[in-house]
Amino acid sequence: MKTGFILILLSLSFVCFSQEMEDPVKWSFESEKMADDQYKIKFIAEVESGWAIYSQYNEEGGPIPTTFQLEENSDLLLIGEVVEPDDKEKKYDDMFEMDVIKLKGNVEFYQIVKTAVSGVSLKGYVTFMCCDDTQCLPPTDVEFEIYID
């Protein structure tokens, strides 16, 4: 009986450890007022050390690029496109056999919006793929709803 209990505890520990390893990117979302009717919508990825996500602008045939799908909202005017940070690394990647643009650490994308309405929200989802030096996890979608005050 004791052996069975210990095996169950070890199994649960392994499952918890595996789940932690399977989620090396944590996303958060926020808005920052820039002017009376203008806001910076932030999409923030905390990427664990040793892992990377990929630029929106990688060439076809490589890793899945990070993409943002924003729901249409007649109360919001999108100004330009989602901007990614300048701090990125472009180099040859043996896994993809091509040059890729990687983003590591705390990565902040943003979208500028205008609205004349208070209490509006921007909904959508971000699709991303993350890899370390030996493996890639499947592309993941993370839904968001960002309230703009």
N, C-alpha and C positions, 0 to 999 in steps of 0.2 A: 504494500500500500504506500509506504514511504517513497519507494522508487518511482511509482506511478505519479505521485504528487510532484516529485522533483522534476520528472520528465515534462509534466504539464507546465511547471514554472519556466523551465528552460525553453520550451516551445513558445510560450507567450513572450518571453524576453526576446527571442529571435524574431518573432513576428513584429513586435514593437520596433526593434532595431531596424529591420528590413523596411518597415513603413517610413521610418525617419530618413533612411538613405534614399528612398524613392521620391522624396519631395525636397530637392535641394534649392528650390526657388519659392520664395514667399512674396506675394503681391499685396500692395496696399494702394489706395486711391484717395485723392483729396483735391480740393479746389482752393485756389488762392486768388483773392480779389486784387486786380491790378489797377482798375479805374472804376468809375461809377457803373459802367455796364460791361466791363471786360474782365474775364477770369482766365487764369491759367489752370487747366485741368492736369493733374499729375498722375502718372502711372508709374509706380515705384516698385522695382524688382530688387529684392535682397537675395543675391546669388551667393550660395555657400562657396567657401574657398575651394579651389580645384575644379569648379564647374564654370560653365559659361552659357549664356544665351546668345542668340544671333541677331545681327542687324536686320532691319527691314529691307536692306538693299543688297543682300547676297545674291549671287548669280544662280540661275536655275541649275539643278543637278547637284546642288550642295545641301546643306542643312535647311530645314524649314525656317524661313525668316519669321521674326516676330511681327505679327500683324494685329491691327486694331479694327474691330468692326463696331462702329458707333451707330446706334439707332437714330433714325431721323426724328427730329423734334422741332416743330414749327416755332417754338419759343426760343430756340438757340440758333445762332449763326456761327458756323465753324469758320475760323480764320486760318487759312492755309491747311497744312497737313500735320499729322503727328510728327513731332521733332524728336530725334534721338540724341543722346549725348555725344559730344565730340571725343570723349575719352574712350576710344575703342582700339582694338588691335586687329590689323589686317595682315595675315601671313598665310603661307602655305600650310595646309592641314593634311597630314598623312591619311587620316581616316576618310576624308572626302576626296583626296587627290586633287585639290584645287585650292586657290586662295579663298579664304573666308574672313568675314568680319565678325569678331567675337566681342561681347560685352561682359565684363566681370565685376564682381563686388556689388556695391549699391548703384543701381542703374535707374536713372530717372528720365522717362519719356514725358513729353507734355503736348497738349493741344490748347490753343487759344480759342476762346469762345466769347461771343457777345450775347447779352440778353437784357431785355427791358423788364422782365418778369422776375419777381422774387419767388423763392421756393421751388424752382424748377430743378429737374435732375437730368443727367446724361447717363443713359444705359448702354450697355454693349458687352463685348467680351474681347479678351486678348488671347491670341493663339501663339504659343511659343514652344520651342524645343530646347532642351538643355543636354549638354554633354560634358564629360570629363575627358581625360586623356585616353580612356580605354572603352568607354561605352556612351551610348546616347539613350535617353529615355524617349518614349513616344511623344509626339506633339500633344500638348495639353491646352484646353480652353478654360479660361477663368472668367466668369461673369462678374460684372460690376454695375453698381448704380451709385453715381456721385451726385450728392446734393449741392446745389449752388445757392448760397444765401444772398 
